[in-house]
Structures are given as C-alpha cells and as structure tokens.
C-alpha cells in the first residue's frame, strides 16, 4: 500500500503572526478533490486564523479569508502557495 509523502512543511513568523504550510503527495485524491495532494496552508495572528487554504475530506478545495469560506479552484501546488501568500500579504 502506498503512503502519503510529505513534500513541504514550513513554519515562519511573518507580519506579527505565523504562516504554516504543509503539503503531502497522496496515493488517492482526498475526495471530492481530483488531484493527488493534501494541503493545509494557514496564517494565524493573535490566535485567529486570518487566511487558510486546504482540501478537507468532504469539502474539497477551499479557502478561508477572515471568517468566510470560499470555494477554491486548485491547479497545482505552486499556484495554491502563491495565491495563499498573496492573500496573506493583503491582510498583513
């Protein structure tokens, strides 16, 4: 049986908060996502999640900005990381 493989794990202090990014390559998509990655990207400041991107089982690819959740169209890892970091900069 194939296992998930960690591709990225970082934790960085930025703009008075913390950015954490974790990405795995997975043998099967996390439904309803159709790609072979599991990811969690989050910017937390003062104990509050200001920006978050993930593909939770049952929800698929989505993002959190402030207290709202939005669908997200995943294309590739570089793009999702870039989109996430741009949203962090907007709220920083």
Protein Blocks (a to p, Z undefined) as FASTA:
>chain_A
ZZdddfbdcdddeehiacdddddddfbdcdfbfbfcdcdddddeehiafbdcdddehklp
addehjbccddddfbfmlmmmmmmmmmmmmZZ
